Amino acid sequence: MHKITIAIDGFSSTGKSTVARQLAKHLGYIYVDSGAMYRAVTLYAMNQQFIDDNQFDVNALVTNLHHVTIHFEFNRETGNADVYLNGKNVEKQIRTLEVSNCVSRVAAVPEVRYQLVKQQQQMGKEKGVVMDGRDIGTVVFPHAELKIFMTASAETRAQRRYDELINRGDKVNFNEVLHNIQERDYIDSHRADSPLVKAEDAIEIDNSNLTLDQQFQKVLNLVTMTLENLE
């Protein structure tokens, strides 16, 4: 059976990672959370005091990028791939609102994108990969057999993110999360290098009113049709 590359792009908190993980597990494919890689670089920059809410020393981060190593390891307890930054599991640390507030600025740095895109393309050379992010179908895998663009209203996405953070025990308020979502949308869509845009051949899915199961079935049907067309 053919193996394909599946690129899932879209705005933050649209459930890209959730459906990508489901697909990878169902198909026996490799799942790569590209957003987690940018979050890991952001966490490194925060730990080195290169960035916070008020300042960003871009040159210092770029100069020290060679000190950043990122890889994924399967977590048997959760069934997901955890992110490791310089050998340390940082899966929980990269999901905080503090990292969310800074990640779009880090992801807009051309040198950061260049280094991570190279790693991502290497991961997908053998096909059989599901990768989600902001520029997977346009930059990382422009020739992917299936491209999906996920979207939902900002309010819907903020509520999902807020519920996720509260369930984790984080102390946040809804308006703060909504502001973060809206700010990230703007930065991701307006950055000079690889802005968030829908690829011309991507299939758009608005999941504002879809359950997780409905979303998965919709995407799985697209995978099935794509595979059938290749036979």
Protein Blocks (a to p, Z undefined) as FASTA:
>chain_A
ZZdddddeddehklmmmmmmmmmmmnopacddfklmmmmmmmmmmmnopacfkbccfklm
mmmmmmpccdddddfknopacddeehiacklmmmpmklmmmmmmmmmpmklmmmmmmmmm
mmmmngoiacddjklmmmmmmmbfbdcdddddfklmmmmmmmmmmmnopacdfklmmmmm
mmmmmmmmmpmbhpadddfkbccddfklacfklmmmmmmmmmmmmmmmmZZ
